[in-house]
Amino acid sequence: MTVAAHQADLIGNTDLLRIDSLSQLTGCEIFIKCEYQNPGGSIKDRAALQMVQDAMQSGQLKRGMTIVEGTAGNTGIGLALVAKSFGLQMLAVMPNDQAKEKERVLELYGAKLMTVDPCPFSNPNHFYHKACKLAAQHKDHWWANQFENTSNMRAHYLHTGPEIWQQMQHKVDILVASAGTGGTIAGTSVYLKKQHAGLQVWLVDPDGSGLYQYLKNGEFANHGSSMTEGIGIMRLVENFRQAKVDRAINLPDRDLLTLSRFVRNKDGIVLGSSSALNVAGALAAAVTSGPGKRIVTFACDLGERSASKLYNPQYLQQRGLLDYDKDIQHLLARYRSDAFAMSIVGK
């Protein structure tokens, strides 16, 4: 047990949890890395800490300055928490269609919050460009730039990957992860493949993201949209460029609904939307790979941060998702089907 001087000192060293229900269903051992145990409630605390530490060491960031970042919520929360530990201020630029829970947490941590209308990346008013512009206008502001700043993936190479390797006692067959900036899948895949060259890395991509199509055809294209926040991109960023991906799958939101209710009812695990995507990907990897595999994925944040979307009947009705399949066996059957097998990139 740790006695810490600052909140930032508590980041990392999260537990692994075996999901009993899914492990029994598949004959594989399926584990989640409990990243909601970080003090800011998400895996993004790790990247936030590494980016700030590296920037302070290089002299780009000094006490009293303001961190600026465009965020879907969790990275901003992590940076706000870390900022307080290092005598810094935080300004988050966030699309106004994200879960309101994240806006409230950002403000509770003392961050200044600017919300902007969601728009395509090509629009200069996109939250990413807005954050960059704000930082450039003030000498005492520093742009974290989580997509291109490889301190992001370095956090997972130095810490998350080694933790998994140790916790799994050097026995892990498959790593499953979605990608927002790509930092998590990049850092952990690079580290774990250095330890075990036969490890398979699966990317799980939601509707509305172009990574699956990029890995399939070399071009970014997407269809539909997803309720997942901070997951999926339509361009090749430097963190994802480092990732060692063997296979990729695309899963719809309905799978997240089926899966999240099943593990909540069977295991008492309340997953957020990105975590549900990861666990659905782990289930698909288990079913298609056969029994006996040891599979690790990530519970990225606190499940209640998805309460207003993933667990909100009114929101689901608006998106036409209330007719999701309630039977996990139907999901398993689809993952076992020839059509699903043919959709996997990099078999």
N, C-alpha and C positions, 0 to 999 in steps of 0.2 A: 504494500500500500504506500502511496506517495503523499508527502507533505510538500506542497508547492508554494512558491512565493507569488506567482502570477497565474492567471487563468491559462495563459499560453503554455505554461509548463505542463499542463494536463492534456495537451493534444497528443494523440497517438496511443499506441499500446492498447488498442481495443480488442475485445474478445471475439472469438469465433463461436458460432452457435450452429449446431447440427439441426437441420429441419427434419424432425422425425417422420412426419406424415409423408413428405415427398421422398425421403430416403426409402421408406418401406414400399411406396408405390413403384419405385423404379429399380430397386436393387442396387442403387448407387448411394454413396454418401454425399449428401448435398449440404454445404456449409455456407453461412453468411458471415461476413466480417461486419461486426456491429458498430458501424461508423457513427451512429446516432449517439454513441457514448462520448464522443468528443464534446468539449464544453459548450461549443456553439451549436451542437446538435447535428452536425453533418460532416461528411468526408472532406468538404471544402476547407475546413479548419486547417488541414494539413498543408494544402497549397498556399493558403493565406500566410501561415507562419513561415514557410520556406521562402516565399517571395519577399516578405518583409525582412527576414534575417539576411538574405543575400543582398538586398538593396541597401541595407544599412551598412553591411560589411564593405560594400563597394563605394559607399559615400553618396550614392544617388538619393538616399532617404536619411533624413536627420530628425532628431527629436523636435517636436513642435510643428513639423510639416503635416500636410493633409494628404492622405491617400485618396485617390479617385479611381473608381472602377465601375464599369458597366456590368450589370449582374442580373441574373434571374432571381436572385435572393440569397442563396446559401453562401456563395463566395463573399458577397457583401457583408453578411452576418459574421463570417469567419474573420474578415479583415477588420470589422468594427471591434470585435473581441480582442484581436491581436493588437490593434492600434492602442487600446487602453493600456495594455501591458508594456508598451514601448514609448509611451508619452506622445502619441500621434493622434491626429484627428481623421475622421472618415467621412467621405462624401460618396454615396451610392447613387448611380443612375440606373433606373429600373423600368422595364415596360409596365404599363399600368394594368395589364391583364393577368399578372401573376397572382398567386394566392395571397389574399390579404393577410394571412397569418405571418408571412415573411416580412411584409411591410411593417407590421407591428413589432416584430422582434428586432428588426433593424433599428427602429426608433428607440426601443427599450435599451439597446446597447449604446445609445447616444450618438448614432450616426445621423448625419444630415441626409435626407432622402429627396431625390428629384425623380419624379415619374414622368415618362414620355409615352406618347402613343406608339403602339407596336407598328413596325413598318419593315419592308425588305431591307436586307443588308446594304443594298446599293443606294438606299436613301440616306442623305447626309444627316437626317434626324434620327437614324437608328441609334439605340442606346450605346452601342459600342463606339460609334464615331463621336457621339455627344460627350462621352467620358474623355476621350482622347483630346477633343477640342478644349474642354474645360481645364484639363491639366496643363495644356500648352499655354493657356492664357495667364497662368499664375506661377511665378517662380518658386513659390513654397508648396506647390502641389506635385504629387508624383503619381503617374498612371501605372497601375499594377499590370494591366494588359495580360490577363490570365490566359488568353488564347495563344499568344505568341511568346510569352515569357516562359522559358523552359525550366525555370525554378519550380514551376508547377509540377511537371513530370518528375523532376529531381526529388521532390518530397516523397514520391511513391517509390522511386528507385532506392532511396536511402533508408526509408522507414517502412512503408506499407508492405512492399515485397518481402523484405527480410522477416518482418513479423509473421507473414503468412507461411513462409518457408519453415520457420521455427515451430509455429503452432501446429502445422500439419506434419511435423516430424519428418520433413523432407519427402513426404509422399503426397503429391498432388498431381492429378492427371489433366484436369481441365480448369482453366480460368475463364470466367464469363463476365463481361462488363459492357455496359453501354458507354457512350462517349458524348460529352458536352464540349469541353475543350480538348479532350483526349488525354489529359494529364494522368488520370488514374490508370487507364488501360496501357498507356505508353510506359510509365515508370514501372508498374508491376510486371508487365510482360517482358520488358528488357531484363529486369533482375531475375525473374523466375526462369526464363529460358537460359540464362547463363548457368543456373544451377542444374537445370534438367532440360536438355535439348529436346526431349520427346514430349514436353508439355504442349498441349493444344490451347490456343487462345481463341475464344469465340467472342466476336462483337455482336451485340444484340441492339438493333436499331429500330426506333419507332416510326410509324407513319409520319410524314412531314419532314423527315430527315433525308439527306442524300448520301450518307456514308455507305449504306448497303449497295446502292447502285454504283457508287464510285468504285468500290472494291470489285463489283461484278463486271462493269463495262468501262471503267476508267473515266466516267463522266458523272457529274452531280445532277441527279434528277430525283424527283420525289412525287409521291401521290398522297392526297389527303392531309390530315393533320392529327396531332396527338394532344392529350391532356397533360402529358409529361412536361415538366418545366426544367429548363437548363440542360436538356438532353437533345442531341442531334444537331448537326450543322450542315450547311450547304456550300462549304468551301474547305480547302485543305489548309489547316493551320499547323504551326510548327510543332506543337505538342503532339497532335495526332500523327503527324508525319513520322515520329519516332516509334510508333506502336508496332509490335510484332503480331500481326493478326493472321491466324490460319483459316478461320471460317467466319462467316457472317450470316445472320438471319434477320429478317424483318418481321416484327410482330405487331398486330393491331391492338388498340386499346381494350377491346373486348376480352382479350387474353388476360390483361392485367386485372380486370374486374373479377373474372372467374378465379384466378390464382389468389388474389389478395383476400377474397372472402374465404377461400378454402383454408389457407394457413392461419387466418385469424380464428376461424371456428375450430380447427383441429389442434393448432399449436399455441394459440394465444399471441401470435406475432402480428402486430399491426404495421403493415408496410406502407411507405409512401409510394407515389406513382413511379418514380425512377427505380426504387428498390423492387417494386412489383415487376417491372420490366426485366430487371436483372434476374430475379428468381424464376420468372417464366422462361427466360433464356436458358437458365441452368436446368430447368425441367426438360426443355427441348433437347439440350445437349445430352442429358442423361438417357432420354428415351431413344435418341438416334444412335448413341454410342454403345448402348448395351450395358448390362449390369457390371458391378465391380469397380466402377470408376469413382475417384475421389474428386469432387468438384467444389470450387470456391467461387463465390460471387459476393456482391456488396449490398448491405442494407445502408443506403447512402445517407438517409436523414431520418428525423423523427416522423413517424407516420401521421401525427396530427397536423403536420404542415401540408398535408394533402386533404384535410378534412372538408374543405369547402369545394373540392372538385371530385376526387376519387370516391369519397364516401358521402356525397351530397346528392340525394335523389333528384332534386330540382335541377341541379347542374347536369346530371346525367341525362335527364329527360330532354333538356335543351339540346344536347348533343346526339340524341337518338340512340342512347346506349343502354337504356333500361331493359332491353330485351337480350342482354348478354346471357350466355349459356351458364346455367347454375351447376352443371354436372362436370366435375373434373375429368371423368372418364372420357367424355367427348373431346376434351382438350388433348388428353393422352392419345386418343385414337387419331386425331388430326396430325399430331406430331409423329406418329408412327406411319403415316400414309406415304405412298410413293410420291404424291404431289408435293408434300412438304419436303421430302428428301431431295427432290429435284430442285427446290428453291434455295437450297443451302449453297452459298458461295464458298469455293475452296475446299470441296470434299476430297 
